[in-house]
Amino acid sequence: MSKNAYNASIFYEKGDFSTRLSYVWRSSWLINATGRGNLPEFNSAYGELDLSASYRFWSNFEVFFDAINLTDSQLEQYNAPQRPIQFDTFGSRYFLGVRFKY
């Protein structure tokens, strides 16, 4: 588990329009106590910025847009300060869709 983790969100809603911007961050955390070379393995600190917006046209029909990882953050694993062992790049992801309730 990370020693520190933070999240913050701001949102705006007016009528049928809604939007939210969120940031999450956590400090480094242990993955495996005895990994490669019998050394402990860690994930580096990681933060991510997300955005969501939606507009409700009728009580049962809504259009939405989600943008995940706007900062294009990369997760790094290491088992010594100068020895990275893996990089995970998720990239920014964008979703556009509709919701219908019946």
N, C-alpha and C positions, 0 to 999 in steps of 0.2 A: 504494500500500500504506500501511496505517496505521503510524505510528511505534510505537505501543503497542497490544497486544491481550492481553486476559486472559480466562480462563475458570476457573470453579470449580464443583465438583459435590460434593454429599453424597448418599449413598445408604444405604438400609437394606434388608437382605434377611433374612428368617426363614422357613424352610420354603418354602411355595409363594407367599408374598407378597414383592413387590419394589417399591421406590419410589425415585425419584431426583429431586433438585431441582438444576437447573443454571443458572448465570448466565454470559453471555458479554458482553464489552464490547470495543469498539475505538475508538481515537481517530480524529479526522477524517482523511479521505483524499481525494486528488485524483481527480476524475472525468475532467476534460477540461482540457488546458493552455490552450486558446484557445476558450472557450465564448461565451456571450452577451456582446455588447459587447467581444469580443476579450479578455475577462478569464478567468482560470482559475476553474474550478468545482470545488467541494468538497462532499463529504457531511460532515455534522456527526458528532460522536462518537455512538455508538449502543450501547445495551445492552439485553439481553433476558433475562427469567427464564422458564424452562420447568419443567414438572413432568410426570413420568410414573409410573404405577403399574400393577401387573398382579397377577393372582392365577391360579395354575395349579390347575385342578380335578383334572385327570388328566394323565398324562404327555404327552398329545397335544392337550389342550384348555385354552385360556387366555383370560381376559377382561382387557382393558387399557383404560386411560384416559390420554389425553395432553392437557395444557393448554400451549399455546404462546403466548408473549408475555403473560404474566400482568400485567406492568406497563403494558401497552397503549402501548409505546414507539412513537415516531414518528420517521421518518427525514427530516431536513431537508437540502436542498441549497442552497448559497449561492455567490455569487461576489464578495461583499464582506461584511465583518462585519455590517453592518446591512441587507443586501440579500438576503433569502431568495428563492429562485426556484422551489422546489418542495417540497411536503410529501407524504410517503408515509405513510399511516396504514394499517397492516395489521390492527389490532385484535387482541384476544385470540381464539384459536381453540381449540375443544375437540373432542376425538374420543373416541368410545367404540366399542369393537369386540371381536371375538373372533378368536382365532388357532387354527387347527386344523392339526395335522401328521398326515400319513399315510405 
